[in-house]
C-alpha cells in the first residue's frame, strides 16, 4: 500500500481531512515554508460572511526557511480564532 504525503495545514479543507482516513499518512515537515497557503491561513464563514484567519509567523525570509524551523508570533491572534 502506498503512503500519502501531505503538507502541514492549520485548518485544512474537507479533501485534506478525507485523506487522513488513509492508513499510511506522512506529514512533511522538511519542506520550505510558502507564504499565503493553508499552512497558516484559513477562510471560514461567520455571521458577517467570509473571514480570513491567519496565524502570524516570526521571520523575514520565509521561502528559505524549513517548515519545522518556523516560529509562531506571540500576538493576540488566538482570540480571533476562538
N, C-alpha and C positions, 0 to 999 in steps of 0.2 A: 504494500500500500504506500502511495506517495505521500510525502509531507506537504503541508500547505504553509508557506512562509508569508506572514502578514507584517505590515509596518505597524508601529505603535499608533495609538489613537486615543484622544481624550474622551470623546463621546461619539463613538462610531455609528455609521448608518446601519440600517437593518441588514443589508447584504453582508457586511462585515460580521455581524452577530451570527448570521446563519452559518458562516464558515467556521465559527468557533465550535460547532457541533461535530466537526470532523475529528477523528481520533488523533491524528498526527499533526499537531499545530506547533509552529515555531514563530515567535515574535522577534523580529530583527531589532537588535539594539546597537549594532555597529555601523549602521548606515549614517550618512551625513544628514544633518538637520536641514529641512527645507521649510522656508517661511510660507505662511498662508496656506497651510494644509490641515488635515484633520488631527495632526499631532498635538496641536494646542488650541484648536478652534472648533466651535460647534454652532450650528444655526438651529435654534429652537423656535417653536411657535408659542407665544404667550397671548394674553388677552388684548394686547395692543398690536399684534401682528408678529412678524418675524423678528427675532432678537439674536444678535451675534454675541456669543460668549467667547472670550479669549483668555487664555492663561498667559500672563506676562513672563517673558524669558529674560534672563540676565545675559548680557554679552553683546558684542558688536558684530563679529564675523560669524554669523550663524552658519553659512553654507560650508564653512571649513571645519565645523565642529561635529564630532561624532556624537550621535544622539545620546549615548549613555553619559556624556560629559555636560549636557545641557543642565543649567540650574534654573529653577523657577524663582521669579522675583517675589519678595516678601511684601506684597502690597495688599490692599484691602479688596482684592478681586473676588475672594471667596463669597462674600455676602451677595453679590450679583448672581452667582451661580446657584446658590441655595434657593 
